C-alpha cells in the first residue's frame, strides 16, 4: 500500500454534504468544525446498542455505537490532557486496483500540546483481526506523514473502569462546590485523609461527598483508582500542573 493516495471525506458543522480534501486538513480542522462523517446505524435487532453520551468536556451530546465507545468517551472526559474530541470524525478513502475502500474511525482526540490522535474502539480480540487490518494499515499510512497518531484503544483493568464510571456521575459541578472547595483543599494540604474522614471534617457528609467525588473527577484531589473506591480510600492533594506526581 506504500505510495497510496488517500482522500479525507468530512462534513462541516451544520451541513450534510460530504466534502473531500487532502489529509493534511486533519491537522487544522477542529472537532467543533465537524459533523459525524457517517450516520450511526439504529435498527431493530442490531447487535450493538447505541445512544448519545453527554460529554462535560465537549459540552454536548456525542453519538456512540456500542457500550465500549461510551466507556471510551467517559475516559476521554476524565483525561486531564484531552481538550476535546469528536465521534465519526472523517472517512478515509483510497483505491486498490479497481476497488475503492472507505474506513471511518471512531474518534478524533485533541490533547493540549500533543499530536492529535485518531482512534478505533474495538474489543481487544478484534485488534489483530485480518478483516480489519486493511483499514488499520491504511489509517497508519495516511496519518503518519501528517504527524497524526493512530491508536487502537483497549479498556483498562475492571477496577479502574468501575471507579471512573462511578465518578462520571459527579462530573458536573454539584451544589455546595463553592462552599466546601476551599476547606477541603485546605484540609488536604495539612495531611492526607480517608474519604469519609475528610467529608465529615468539612461538613455534613451527604452534602460534602458529592463535592469530593467531583474534585477527584477533575483531578483536584488524588486517589489510587487502581483499588476499589470506598469511604476509606486515602485522598491527597493532586499535583499542580508541571509538578511531579
C-alpha positions as CSV (number, residue, x, y, z in Angstrom):
1,X,0.0,0.0,0.0
2,X,3.1,2.2,0.1
3,X,2.7,5.4,-2.0
4,X,-1.1,5.1,-1.9
5,X,-3.1,8.3,-2.4
6,X,-5.6,8.9,0.4
7,X,-8.6,11.3,0.4
8,X,-10.2,12.8,3.5
9,X,-14.0,12.9,3.4
10,X,-15.7,15.0,6.1
11,X,-18.9,17.0,6.9
12,X,-18.7,20.6,8.1
13,X,-20.7,21.7,11.1
14,X,-24.3,22.2,10.2
15,X,-24.0,20.6,6.8
16,X,-25.0,17.1,5.5
17,X,-22.8,17.4,2.4
18,X,-19.7,15.2,2.4
19,X,-16.7,17.2,1.4
20,X,-13.3,15.9,0.2
21,X,-9.8,17.2,0.8
22,X,-6.2,16.4,1.4
23,X,-5.2,14.5,4.6
24,X,-3.3,17.5,5.9
25,X,-6.6,19.2,6.6
26,X,-6.9,16.9,9.6
27,X,-4.3,19.0,11.4
28,X,-6.3,22.2,11.2
29,X,-9.9,21.0,11.4
30,X,-11.2,21.0,15.0
31,X,-14.0,18.8,16.4
32,X,-16.1,22.0,16.5
33,X,-15.8,22.2,12.7
34,X,-17.0,18.7,12.1
35,X,-20.3,16.7,11.9
36,X,-20.1,12.9,12.0
37,X,-18.9,11.7,8.7
38,X,-21.4,8.9,8.6
39,X,-24.7,8.1,10.2
40,X,-24.6,5.6,13.1
41,X,-27.0,2.7,12.3
42,X,-30.0,2.3,14.6
43,X,-32.4,-0.5,13.7
44,X,-34.3,-3.3,15.4
45,X,-32.3,-6.4,16.1
46,X,-28.8,-4.8,15.8
47,X,-26.1,-6.4,17.9
48,X,-24.6,-3.2,19.3
49,X,-26.7,-0.8,21.4
50,X,-26.0,2.8,20.5
51,X,-27.1,6.1,22.1
52,X,-26.0,9.6,23.0
53,X,-23.3,10.4,25.5
54,X,-23.5,13.8,27.3
55,X,-19.9,14.9,27.4
56,X,-18.9,17.5,30.0
57,X,-15.7,18.3,28.1
58,X,-17.3,18.7,24.7
59,X,-20.3,20.5,26.1
60,X,-22.8,18.5,24.0
61,X,-24.0,15.0,23.1
62,X,-22.0,12.6,21.0
63,X,-23.4,9.5,19.3
64,X,-21.9,6.1,20.2
65,X,-22.3,2.7,18.6
66,X,-21.5,0.5,21.5
67,X,-21.1,0.4,25.2
68,X,-17.3,0.2,24.7
69,X,-17.4,3.5,22.7
70,X,-19.5,5.1,25.5
71,X,-16.9,3.9,28.0
72,X,-14.1,5.4,26.0
73,X,-15.9,8.7,25.9
74,X,-16.1,8.7,29.7
75,X,-12.4,8.1,29.9
76,X,-11.7,10.9,27.5
77,X,-13.9,13.2,29.6
78,X,-11.8,12.1,32.6
79,X,-8.4,12.6,30.9
80,X,-7.0,16.0,32.0
81,X,-4.8,16.2,28.9
82,X,-7.8,15.9,26.5
83,X,-9.2,19.2,25.4
84,X,-12.0,17.9,23.1
85,X,-12.9,15.0,20.9
86,X,-15.4,14.0,18.3
87,X,-17.0,10.8,17.1
88,X,-17.0,9.5,13.5
89,X,-14.7,12.4,12.6
90,X,-14.0,11.6,8.9
91,X,-13.9,8.9,6.4
92,X,-10.6,7.7,4.8
93,X,-10.9,6.8,1.1
94,X,-8.4,5.0,-1.1
95,X,-8.2,2.7,-4.1
96,X,-6.5,-0.6,-4.7
97,X,-6.8,-1.6,-8.3
98,X,-10.3,-1.1,-9.4
99,X,-11.8,-1.3,-5.9
100,X,-12.5,1.8,-3.7
101,X,-12.2,1.4,0.1
102,X,-13.6,3.5,2.8
103,X,-12.9,3.5,6.6
104,X,-14.4,5.7,9.3
105,X,-12.5,5.7,12.6
106,X,-14.4,6.1,15.8
107,X,-12.8,9.2,17.4
108,X,-10.5,12.2,16.8
109,X,-8.9,13.3,20.0
110,X,-7.2,16.7,20.7
111,X,-4.8,17.0,23.6
112,X,-3.1,20.2,24.8
113,X,0.4,20.5,23.3
114,X,0.4,16.9,21.9
115,X,-0.1,15.4,18.5
116,X,-3.7,14.6,17.6
117,X,-4.9,11.0,17.8
118,X,-7.3,9.1,15.6
119,X,-8.7,6.1,17.4
120,X,-10.6,3.0,16.8
121,X,-12.5,1.4,19.7
122,X,-12.9,-2.3,19.4
123,X,-12.7,-5.3,21.8
124,X,-9.1,-6.4,22.2
125,X,-9.8,-9.7,20.4
126,X,-10.5,-7.8,17.2
127,X,-7.3,-5.7,17.3
128,X,-5.5,-8.4,15.3
129,X,-8.4,-9.2,13.0
130,X,-7.3,-9.9,9.5
131,X,-10.6,-8.4,8.2
132,X,-9.8,-5.1,9.9
133,X,-6.0,-5.0,9.1
134,X,-6.5,-3.4,5.7
135,X,-8.3,-0.4,7.3
136,X,-5.9,-0.1,10.2
137,X,-2.8,-0.3,7.9
138,X,-4.3,2.4,5.6
139,X,-5.0,4.7,8.5
140,X,-1.5,4.4,9.8
141,X,0.0,5.1,6.4
142,X,-2.4,8.0,5.7
143,X,-1.9,9.7,9.1
144,X,1.8,9.1,9.7
145,X,3.0,11.8,7.2
146,X,0.8,14.5,8.8
147,X,2.0,13.7,12.3
148,X,-1.4,12.4,13.5
149,X,-1.2,9.2,15.5
150,X,-3.5,6.1,15.1
151,X,-4.4,4.1,18.1
152,X,-6.5,1.0,19.0
153,X,-8.0,1.5,22.4
154,X,-8.2,-1.2,25.0
155,X,-10.0,-0.7,28.2
156,X,-8.0,-0.7,31.5
157,X,-8.5,-3.1,34.5
158,X,-12.1,-3.6,35.7
159,X,-11.5,-1.8,39.0
160,X,-10.4,1.3,37.2
161,X,-13.4,1.1,34.9
162,X,-15.8,0.8,37.8
163,X,-14.2,3.7,39.6
164,X,-14.3,6.0,36.6
165,X,-17.8,5.1,35.8
166,X,-18.9,5.9,39.3
167,X,-17.0,9.2,39.3
168,X,-18.5,10.1,36.0
169,X,-21.8,10.6,37.8
170,X,-20.2,13.6,39.6
171,X,-18.6,15.2,36.5
172,X,-20.9,18.2,36.7
173,X,-20.5,20.7,39.5
174,X,-22.6,19.7,42.5
175,X,-24.4,22.0,44.9
176,X,-22.0,23.1,47.7
177,X,-18.9,23.2,45.5
178,X,-18.2,26.8,46.2
179,X,-18.9,26.4,49.9
180,X,-16.7,23.3,50.5
181,X,-14.0,23.6,47.9
182,X,-11.6,25.8,50.0
183,X,-12.0,23.9,53.3
184,X,-11.5,20.5,51.5
185,X,-8.3,21.5,49.8
186,X,-7.0,23.3,53.0
187,X,-7.5,20.1,55.0
188,X,-5.7,18.0,52.4
189,X,-2.8,20.4,52.4
190,X,-2.4,19.7,56.1
191,X,-2.3,15.9,55.6
192,X,-3.9,13.0,53.7
193,X,-7.3,11.9,54.8
194,X,-9.7,9.0,54.3
195,X,-12.6,9.9,52.1
196,X,-15.3,9.8,54.7
197,X,-13.0,11.3,57.3
198,X,-12.3,14.3,55.0
199,X,-16.0,14.8,54.2
200,X,-17.1,14.8,57.9
201,X,-14.3,17.1,58.9
202,X,-15.6,19.8,56.5
203,X,-19.3,19.5,56.8
204,X,-22.3,17.2,56.6
205,X,-21.1,14.1,54.8
206,X,-24.2,13.8,52.5
207,X,-23.5,17.3,51.2
208,X,-19.7,17.1,51.1
209,X,-19.2,13.7,49.5
210,X,-20.5,14.7,46.0
211,X,-18.1,17.6,46.1
212,X,-15.2,15.3,47.0
213,X,-16.1,12.9,44.1
214,X,-16.3,15.9,41.7
215,X,-12.8,17.0,42.8
216,X,-11.4,13.5,42.2
217,X,-13.1,13.5,38.8
218,X,-11.5,16.9,38.0
219,X,-8.1,15.8,39.3
220,X,-8.1,18.4,42.1
221,X,-7.9,15.6,44.6
222,X,-5.7,12.5,44.1
223,X,-6.9,8.9,44.8
224,X,-5.5,5.5,43.8
225,X,-8.1,4.4,41.3
226,X,-6.4,1.0,40.8
227,X,-8.0,0.0,44.0
228,X,-11.8,-0.1,44.7
229,X,-13.0,3.4,45.6
230,X,-14.6,3.4,49.1
231,X,-15.2,5.6,52.1
232,X,-11.8,4.5,53.4
233,X,-9.9,5.5,50.3
234,X,-6.9,7.7,51.1
235,X,-7.0,11.2,49.5
236,X,-4.3,13.7,49.0
237,X,-3.8,16.9,47.1
238,X,-3.4,16.4,43.4
239,X,-0.1,17.8,41.9
240,X,-0.4,21.2,40.3
241,X,0.3,21.3,36.5
242,X,4.1,20.9,36.0
243,X,4.6,19.2,39.4
244,X,5.7,15.6,39.7
245,X,3.0,13.2,40.9
